[in-house]
């Protein structure tokens, strides 16, 4: 069993450095469970990268859905992430059904459908990143009540950041996560993104998303007195985001070549937020 948890930790370390570093601030006895949760999230989030066509993607997602519902016990034993996650459910008295809707939400990823509006985007964010934050809080020992609202705000900020970071990749395969109503409000069109054409309208639409993300981060920081200390490590991966979002306000910002956060700056911001959680939404 330890090998499965080591596999999950290595996967997170290699694919999501911020989450890996943030998890080191959690109590030692909770880290394995967080790594397993985050490894599961990585597996689901990269389905489109591994399966270029809808059908293989659907099959992968269906497998994970059935595993969560206890229908793939034999096969799950051969998958280190699935094995570790099932052990997390047992240790922390959690149900796999909590994550089934996350898998369903990610079905959007395997098709080239347009994100119709901001309401649909917020629903997607709540059902994906928001749920991961809620389950992380439960693993850390919180009852989930005080962290429910901040998890949704944090999930929205994280999802916007993910969309901005992946904009070049999404454009290349004609995926649209930027809400269509936001684009058209600023007289931009999906084809501007697919052609990687930087127009004033596209710049304005993306600026609107960044503003929403910064507001969400500020609300998470403002809730610092309400979020139990034991649950705060689950929010620490957000710490580098605000400055990264502000970096995109520079005149030379290219949406199809987004800025990068150096490892040491990300680590420093996570450390600073761990010492003073209010800074989660600060520069």
TIPA-688742 format. One record per atom (N, C-alpha, C, O): x, y, z; residue in three letters. Coordinates in steps of 0.02 Angstrom, whole numbers, plus 50000, padded with zeros to 5 digits. Each point is the difference from the previous one (the first is absolute). Layout:
N
XYZALA...
REM end
This chain:
283
500414993950000UNK499595006150000UNK500435006350000UNK499825005049969UNK500754994850067UNK500435005950001UNK500255001749930UNK500095005949984UNK500024989049975UNK500245001349932UNK499495004149960UNK500195004349961UNK499174994250049UNK499485003749964UNK500005007450021UNK499925004449958UNK500164996850106UNK500005006950024UNK500635003749977UNK499985005949984UNK500584990550013UNK500615003149974UNK499925001749926UNK500245005249977UNK499424990449987UNK499875001449929UNK499595006449993UNK500155004249957UNK499334996550084UNK499575006049997UNK500405006250016UNK499935005249967UNK500494994550085UNK500405005850019UNK500485001949943UNK500095005949986UNK500214989249982UNK500465001449945UNK499635003049940UNK500265004449967UNK499134993250020UNK499605002649945UNK499835007450013UNK500065004149954UNK499734997550106UNK499835006950017UNK500625004449998UNK499985005649975UNK500574991850051UNK500625003950000UNK500225001849929UNK500245005549988UNK499684989849966UNK500225001149932UNK499525004049958UNK500205003249951UNK499154996850067UNK499505003249958UNK499675006250030UNK499735004149963UNK500304996750102UNK499685005750033UNK500425002050060UNK499844998350057UNK500685005349930UNK500495001850052UNK499685003950057UNK500174998950059UNK499365005649926UNK499695004150052UNK499614995650049UNK500055000950061UNK499574994449913UNK499634995650045UNK500474995650041UNK499884998850059UNK500664999149910UNK500484995850037UNK500295004050058UNK500024997650057UNK500225008449930UNK500305004150053UNK499505001850053UNK500164999850060UNK499235001949920UNK499485001850048UNK499844994250046UNK499875000950060UNK500134993149913UNK499834994150040UNK500514998750055UNK499844997050051UNK500775005249939UNK500524999250052UNK499845004050062UNK500304998750053UNK499245006149943UNK499805003850058UNK499414996650037UNK499805002450054UNK499944992349919UNK499474996250033UNK500324995350052UNK500584998349994UNK499034999650056UNK500264995150048UNK500264993849963UNK499694997849952UNK500854999450072UNK500324994449966UNK499524994249987UNK500044996849948UNK499525001950100UNK499554994349994UNK499445001149949UNK499624995449984UNK500325010749990UNK499485001549951UNK500285000849929UNK499625000449951UNK501034999850042UNK500305001749935UNK499874994649948UNK499845001649943UNK500244992150076UNK499894994649952UNK499305000549969UNK499924999049939UNK499595002450102UNK499315000349976UNK499925005949951UNK499664999349950UNK500645006350066UNK499965005849955UNK500354998549933UNK499745001849947UNK500844995150056UNK500354998249939UNK499574995349956UNK499995000749939UNK499674994650094UNK499574995449962UNK499425003849967UNK499834998749942UNK499875005950095UNK499455004149973UNK500245004149940UNK499675000249948UNK500905003150060UNK500265004249947UNK500224995949940UNK499935002249942UNK500344991850070UNK500204995749945UNK499384997849960UNK500024999749939UNK499444998850097UNK499374998449966UNK499775005949957UNK499804999049943UNK500245007050084UNK499795005949963UNK500425000949937UNK499745001749947UNK500914997050059UNK500445000549941UNK499814994849948UNK499995001549940UNK499854992450082UNK499814994749953UNK499375002049961UNK499964998949940UNK499565003850095UNK499375001949967UNK500115006149955UNK499745000349944UNK500645004550080UNK500105006249962UNK500404999049936UNK499925003949953UNK500494990950043UNK500414999049941UNK499714994849952UNK500344997749954UNK499045000450056UNK499704995049956UNK500025002349927UNK500164996049956UNK499695010450032UNK500005002449931UNK500714999949970UNK500074999049940UNK500445002050101UNK500684999849975UNK500204992949980UNK500414999149954UNK499324996050080UNK500184993149986UNK499564996849947UNK500214995649963UNK499175006750032UNK499524997349951UNK499785005649955UNK499595004250019UNK500664995949920UNK499885005649955UNK499294999849971UNK499755005249977UNK499944989050023UNK499334999349973UNK499494999250056UNK500184997650053UNK499195004549937UNK499504999750054UNK499894993050029UNK499954999350061UNK500014995649896UNK499824993450025UNK500514997350050UNK499804997850054UNK500855002249931UNK500494997750051UNK499965004150064UNK500094997350055UNK499795009249938UNK499935004350059UNK499404998050042UNK500044999650061UNK499404999249906UNK499404997850035UNK500124993450036UNK499774999150057UNK500594996349911UNK500144993550031UNK500425000950063UNK499874996850051UNK500645007449945UNK500415001350059UNK499605003050057UNK500064997850058UNK499535007149926UNK499595003150052UNK499504995150029UNK499875000050061UNK499834995949897UNK499534995050024UNK500334995150047UNK499714997850050UNK500915000349933UNK500374995450045UNK500085003150068UNK499874996750051UNK500335009649953UNK500095003450064UNK499335000750037UNK499974999350061UNK499515002149902UNK499345000650031UNK499804993450033UNK499785000050058UNK500304994649906UNK499824993450027UNK500464998050058UNK499774996950048UNK500865005049948UNK500464998650056UNK499775003550063UNK499994997150054UNK499815009349939UNK499775003850058UNK499374996950031UNK499895000650060UNK499714996249899UNK499384996950024UNK500114992850022UNK499524996450016UNK501115001449986UNK500154993450025UNK499904994449951UNK499944994250020UNK500035007349915UNK499844995049950UNK500624997349963UNK499944995949955UNK500655006450064UNK500614998049965UNK500544997850051UNK500595001649991UNK499214994950059UNK500474998450055UNK500624996249976UNK500555001750020UNK499354993349937UNK500574996049977UNK500485004249958UNK500604999850011UNK499135004149942UNK500415004249958UNK500325005750039UNK500575001949986UNK499065000750062UNK500275005650040UNK500624997950039UNK500445004150012UNK499604989550006UNK500574997550038UNK500655000449959UNK500545000150029UNK499405000349905UNK500595000549957UNK500185007249983UNK500505001249966UNK499105003550057UNK500125007149986UNK500215003450064UNK499605000450047UNK501025002249958UNK500245002850063UNK499595005950026UNK499915000750060UNK499855003649895UNK499615005750022UNK499324997750026UNK499775002350052UNK499914993149913UNK499364997450022UNK500074996450067UNK499595000950045UNK500934995049962UNK500114996350062UNK500105004750058UNK499704999150054UNK500715006149937UNK500125004950053UNK499375003850017UNK499865001250059UNK499755000749891UNK499395003850013UNK499504995850038UNK499675002650046UNK500254991249937UNK499544995650037UNK500214999350073UNK499584999750045UNK501075000149967UNK500254999650068UNK499855006650037UNK499854999950060UNK500195005749905UNK499825006550031UNK499275000050021UNK499835002350054UNK499744995149903UNK499294999650017UNK499904996050064UNK499615001850044UNK500764992649961UNK499934995750059UNK500255003550063UNK499674999950052UNK500925003149943UNK500315003150059UNK499595005950026UNK499955001050060UNK499775002849894UNK499675006350019UNK499244999649996UNK499665005150004UNK500094988949989UNK499274999049999UNK499665004449948UNK499515003450015UNK500764996649925UNK499725003949945UNK499694995349948UNK500184994249996UNK499375008549966UNK499684996249947UNK500265002249932UNK500095005949987UNK500034989249970UNK500215001649933UNK499495003949961UNK500165003349950UNK499214996350072UNK499475003649964UNK500115007550001UNK499735003549957UNK500664999050091UNK500145007250003UNK500365002349937UNK499945005949981UNK500434989749987UNK500405001949943UNK499704997949933UNK500285001649948UNK499164994950054UNK499694997849937UNK499795005949957UNK500104999949940UNK499615005250091UNK499785005849961UNK500595003749969UNK499935003049947UNK500654996750086UNK500605003049971UNK500174996649934UNK500165003349951UNK499804990150049UNK500144996249938UNK499505002049946UNK500195000949942UNK499184999650077UNK499485002049951UNK500145006949972UNK499915001249940UNK500305003450103UNK500145006849976UNK500565000149949UNK500005003949953UNK500494991750057UNK500584999849954UNK499834996849933UNK500434999949956UNK498974997750035UNK499814997649933UNK500005005949950UNK500084999049940UNK499845007050086UNK500055005949956UNK500685000249966UNK500065002449944UNK500464995150090UNK500685000649974UNK500114995949937UNK500435001849959UNK499214992850032UNK500164995449945UNK499685002049934UNK500124997049948UNK499475008250054UNK499675002549939UNK500225007249987UNK500255003450044UNK499644998849895UNK500175007049983UNK499385004450002UNK499865003849954UNK499774995550101UNK499415004350009UNK500225006850027UNK500535000650030UNK499055004349959UNK500145006850025UNK499735000650072UNK499454997650015UNK500935005850028UNK499745001650066UNK499495005649990UNK500195005649983UNK499164993050027UNK499495004749976UNK499985006750037UNK499915005349969UNK500184994550096UNK499945006350037UNK500364999550067UNK500254994650019UNK499785011050017UNK500365000350064UNK499674995450051UNK500354997150042UNK498995002349956UNK499664995650047UNK500234992749991UNK500134996650049UNK499925001249889UNK500244993249986UNK500734999250022UNK500194994850026UNK500215010349963UNK500704999850020UNK500054999350076UNK500404996050025UNK499205007850011UNK500034999750073UNK499764993150025UNK500264997450050UNK499264999849916UNK499774993350019UNK500564994949989UNK500124995750042UNK500225004849901UNK500574995649985UNK500545000750054UNK500264995050024UNK499905011249993UNK500525001250051UNK499804997150068UNK500414997150035UNK498965003849983UNK499764997550065UNK500024992450002UNK500164997150052UNK499674999749892UNK499954992749999UNK500694996749991UNK500064993950010UNK500445009949973UNK500674997149990UNK500485002550054UNK500094996750051UNK500215009049939UNK500485002650049UNK499685001350068UNK500314998750051UNK499075003649949UNK499665001350063UNK499904993750041UNK500085000150061UNK499754994449906UNK499904993750036UNK500664997450028UNK500024997550056UNK500525003049905UNK500654997850025UNK500185003850064UNK500254997050048UNK499635009449953UNK500145004050060UNK499574997950059UNK500244999750057UNK499134998749930UNK499564997850054UNK500224993350029UNK500004999050060UNK500184996349896UNK500224993550024UNK500675000650036UNK500124996550050UNK500325007949926UNK500645001150035UNK499875002550071UNK500344997850047UNK499185006649961UNK499835002550068UNK499764994350044UNK500184999750059UNK499424995849915UNK499764994350038UNK500584995450020UNK500034997650057UNK500425001349898UNK500594995950015UNK500415003150055UNK500284996550043UNK499765010149957UNK500405003550050UNK499665000250068UNK500305002150050UNK499084995749953UNK499654999650064UNK499465005150012UNK499715000250054UNK500155003949895UNK499465004950006UNK499334996649986UNK499974994949966UNK499495008050061UNK499344997049988UNK499695002449935UNK499464997649981UNK500875007049985UNK499765002249935UNK499525005850000UNK499825002649947UNK499954999550112UNK499505005350003UNK500325006849987UNK499785003649955UNK500734998250083UNK500315006649993UNK500385000849935UNK500115005549976UNK500104988949994UNK500415000449940UNK499594999449936UNK500285000649945UNK499074998350060UNK499604999049939UNK500015006049954UNK500154999449941UNK499715006550087UNK499995006249959UNK500695001749973UNK500075001049939UNK500444999350104UNK500675001449974UNK500254994949949UNK500385001849955UNK499414992050051UNK500204994949950UNK499735001749931UNK500354999049950UNK499045003550047UNK499715001949936UNK500375005949970UNK500155000249940UNK500005004850102UNK500375005949976UNK500704998049977UNK500245002149947UNK500094993750093UNK500674997849982UNK499994995749937UNK500455000549958UNK499044995450036UNK499944995849940UNK499915004149937UNK500274998349948UNK499355007250058UNK499925004449941UNK500665003349981UNK500175000449942UNK500195002150109UNK500655003249986UNK500484995149968UNK500355001649952UNK499674992350075UNK500464995049974UNK499824998049928UNK500444999149958UNK498915000350028UNK499784998149933UNK500165005449949UNK500224998549945UNK499675007850074UNK500185005549955UNK500754999949986UNK500215000949942UNK500184998150110UNK500734999749990UNK500194994249953UNK500435000849957UNK499254993550052UNK500154994349957UNK499835001549927UNK500374998149955UNK499065005250035UNK499785001749932UNK500495004949968UNK500174999349941UNK500045005750096UNK500475004949973UNK500684996849984UNK500315001549950UNK499914993950094UNK500644996749989UNK499984995349939UNK500494999349964UNK498944997650026UNK499934995049946UNK499715002949936UNK499864996249954UNK500055010450043UNK499685003049942UNK500344998149933UNK499654998449952UNK501025001550044UNK500314998049936UNK499834992849981UNK499854998649942UNK500174996850106UNK499844993049985UNK499274999149981UNK499844996449953UNK499725007050084UNK499294999649983UNK499865002849931UNK499614997249962UNK500725008450021UNK499895003149935UNK500224995349944UNK499674999649948UNK500894997050062UNK500274995649948UNK499534994249984UNK499984997649944UNK499635000250106UNK499544994649987UNK499275002350000UNK499534996050006UNK500385010649987UNK499345003049991UNK499524998550058UNK499414998649991UNK500865001850068UNK499594999650061UNK499885007150025UNK500445004349996UNK498974996950032UNK499845006750026UNK499734999450071UNK499454997650011UNK500975004750037UNK499785000350070UNK499825007250019UNK499645001150049UNK500615003749914UNK499815007050014UNK499255000749984UNK499794998549944UNK499815003750104UNK499275000349989UNK499825004149938UNK500265005549990UNK499314991749969UNK499815003249938UNK499675006750012UNK500115004749962UNK499484995950090UNK499665006450012UNK500505005450020UNK499895005949984UNK500644992250051UNK500525004950018UNK500375002349937UNK500125006049991UNK500054989349966UNK500335001849937UNK499585005049960UNK500245005249978UNK499134993050012UNK499585004149957UNK499815006650031UNK499855004849964UNK500164995650102UNK499885006450033UNK500535005049979UNK499865006049994UNK500744991549994UNK500555004549979UNK500144999549925UNK500535002049977UNK498984995449986UNK500044999549927UNK500604995849977UNK500335001749951UNK499784993050084UNK500494995149979UNK499634993649982UNK499434999050019UNK500904996649944UNK499694993949976UNK500464994050013UNK500615000950007UNK499114993149996UNK500424994050008UNK500564999549949UNK500554997750016UNK499315004349922UNK500514999549948UNK500615004350014UNK500544998649976UNK499385006750065UNK500585003950019UNK500484995750041UNK500615000549992UNK499114995450051UNK500414995550041UNK500294994449957UNK500594998550004UNK498994998349955UNK500234994449960UNK500555002149951UNK500454996049984UNK499525010249992UNK500515002649955UNK500595003150038UNK500475002549970UNK499484997450097UNK500515003250043UNK500105007249979UNK500565002449993UNK498885001049997UNK499995007049977UNK499855004450061UNK499464999750028UNK501025004449991UNK499925004350058UNK499665006549980UNK500315004349969UNK499054996350048UNK499625005949983UNK499855004050064UNK500064997250055UNK499755009249939UNK499815003850059UNK499424996750038UNK499995000050062UNK499544997149901UNK499444996750033UNK500214993950039UNK499764999050056UNK500704997049917UNK500244994250036UNK500395002150063UNK499924997050053UNK500495008149940UNK500365002550058UNK499525002250055UNK500114998550059UNK499355004849922UNK499515002450050UNK499644994250033UNK499885000150060UNK499944994849900UNK499664994250028UNK500444996350050UNK499764998050053UNK500875001149930UNK500464996550045UNK500145004250063UNK500084997350055UNK499935009349936UNK500095004550058UNK499414999350048UNK500085000250061UNK499324998849911UNK499404999050041UNK500074993650041UNK499834999950059UNK500424994849911UNK500104993750036UNK500525000950055UNK499924997450056UNK500615006149929UNK500525001050051UNK499735004050059UNK500174998650058UNK499415006349927UNK499705003950054UNK499574995550044UNK500025000650062UNK499594995049908UNK499584995350038UNK500434995650044UNK499834998650058UNK500734999049914UNK500454995750039UNK500305003750059UNK500044997250055UNK500175009049935UNK500305003950055UNK499485001450054UNK500154999950060UNK499235001449919UNK499475001050050UNK499884993750041UNK499915000350061UNK500104994049906UNK499904993750035UNK500574998850050UNK499874997950057UNK500745003549922UNK500574999250046UNK499945004650060UNK500164998150056UNK499615008049932UNK499915004850055UNK499484997550049UNK500085000950061UNK499394996149914UNK499484997350044UNK500254994250041UNK499814999250058UNK500624996749913UNK500304994550038UNK500445002850055UNK499974997650057UNK500435007449927UNK500425003150051UNK499595003350055UNK500174999650059UNK499285003649921UNK499575003450049UNK499664995050047UNK499805001750056UNK500144992149921UNK499684994850041UNK500504996350044UNK499844994950029UNK500775007849976UNK500534996450036UNK499834998750072UNK500214994950028UNK499405009550004UNK499824998950070UNK499464994750007UNK499914997250054UNK499735001449892UNK499474995050002UNK500254993149981UNK499744994950022UNK500785004849936UNK500264993649977UNK500434997050056UNK500495003150020UNK499344991050005UNK500394997050054UNK500734999149979UNK500154998549942UNK500305002450105UNK500714999449986UNK500164993249970UNK500434999549956UNK499244995350068UNK500154993349975UNK499844999249926UNK500304995849966UNK499245008350007UNK499804999549930UNK500405004549954UNK499974999249939UNK500415005350089UNK500345005149958UNK500514997149952UNK500085002949946UNK500284991750069UNK500484997449950UNK499684998349933UNK500345000149949UNK499024998250052UNK499664998449937UNK499935005949954UNK499914999249939UNK500135006950089UNK499935006149960UNK500685003049980UNK500025004449958UNK500524993250071UNK500655003149989UNK500244999849928UNK500375004549980UNK499444990549978UNK500225000349930UNK499795006249963UNK500285001649947UNK499225002150080UNK499765006049967UNK500475006050011UNK499955005049965UNK500514994450082UNK500405005850021UNK500385003549944UNK500045006150000UNK500244990249951UNK500365003749947UNK499565003349947UNK500265003649958UNK499094995350044UNK499585001949944UNK499915007549991UNK500005002549944UNK499915001150111UNK499835007149993UNK500545003849962UNK499855003849954UNK500784995350065UNK500535003649965UNK500064997749928UNK500145004049956UNK499744989650032UNK500024997449932UNK499465003349957UNK500115001749943UNK499294999150086UNK499465003449965UNK500175007349986UNK499855002649947UNK500475000650101UNK500195007049991UNK500555000749947UNK500035005149965UNK500394989850028UNK500525000249948UNK499685000549931UNK500315002549953UNK499084995050040UNK499665000149936UNK499715006949983UNK499735001149946UNK500315003550101UNK499755006849988UNK500535004349964UNK499855005749982UNK500744991650008UNK500525003949967UNK499845001049926UNK499684995849969UNK500545009850003UNK499845001549929UNK500254994749951UNK499694999049948UNK500864997650069UNK500284995249953UNK499734992950011UNK500264995249972UNK499225004250067UNK499714993450014UNK499724996949936UNK499605003149965UNK500614990750021UNK499754996349943UNK499584994150027UNK500284995550031UNK499075004549958UNK499574994650027UNK500224993149976UNK499854995050034UNK500495004649910UNK500204993549973UNK500724998250018UNK500294995249974UNK500005008850070UNK500654998550029UNK499995002750072UNK500365004750017UNK499224992250026UNK499905002750068UNK500635000050041UNK500454995949989UNK499605008650059UNK500605000350043UNK500064993750043UNK499514996450009UNK501075002550016UNK500134994250042UNK500245002350068UNK500355005150007UNK499474991150044UNK500235001450068UNK500614995850013UNK499984993949994UNK500575009350024UNK500604996150016UNK499874995850062UNK499615001950043UNK500734992549962UNK499904995350056UNK500115003350067UNK499614999050047UNK500935005149958UNK500155002950064UNK499495005250021UNK499865000850059UNK499855002949892UNK499495005050018UNK499354996550022UNK499685002250048UNK500144992549917UNK499414996350020UNK500094997150070UNK499545000450041UNK501044996849972UNK500134997150065UNK499985005350055UNK499744998950054UNK500545007049931UNK500005005350050UNK499295002450015UNK499845001250058UNK499744999549891UNK499325002350012UNK499604994950039UNK499595001850042UNK500514991949945UNK499664994850038UNK500235000150073UNK499594999650046UNK501065001149965UNK500275000450068UNK499715006150036UNK499814999550059UNK500155006249907UNK499755006150031UNK499264999250019UNK499805002250054UNK499804994749902UNK499304999050015UNK499904994950057UNK499535000550038UNK500934994749967UNK499964995250055UNK500125003450067UNK499724997950051UNK500685007249949UNK500145003750061UNK499455005150016UNK499865001450058UNK499835001449889UNK499465004850009UNK499494998949945UNK500075002649945UNK499414993650071UNK499534997749949UNK499645005849964UNK499784999249943UNK500165006550091UNK499685005849970UNK500345001949935UNK499685003049956UNK500964995350036UNK500395001749941UNK499824995849940UNK500285001049946UNK499274994250061UNK499834995649945UNK499755004049940UNK500094997949942UNK499605007850071UNK499745004149946UNK500395006449990UNK499775004649966UNK500824995850066UNK500405006249996UNK500564999249951UNK500154994549978UNK500165011050004UNK500564999949953UNK500624997350034UNK500534999549969UNK
REM end
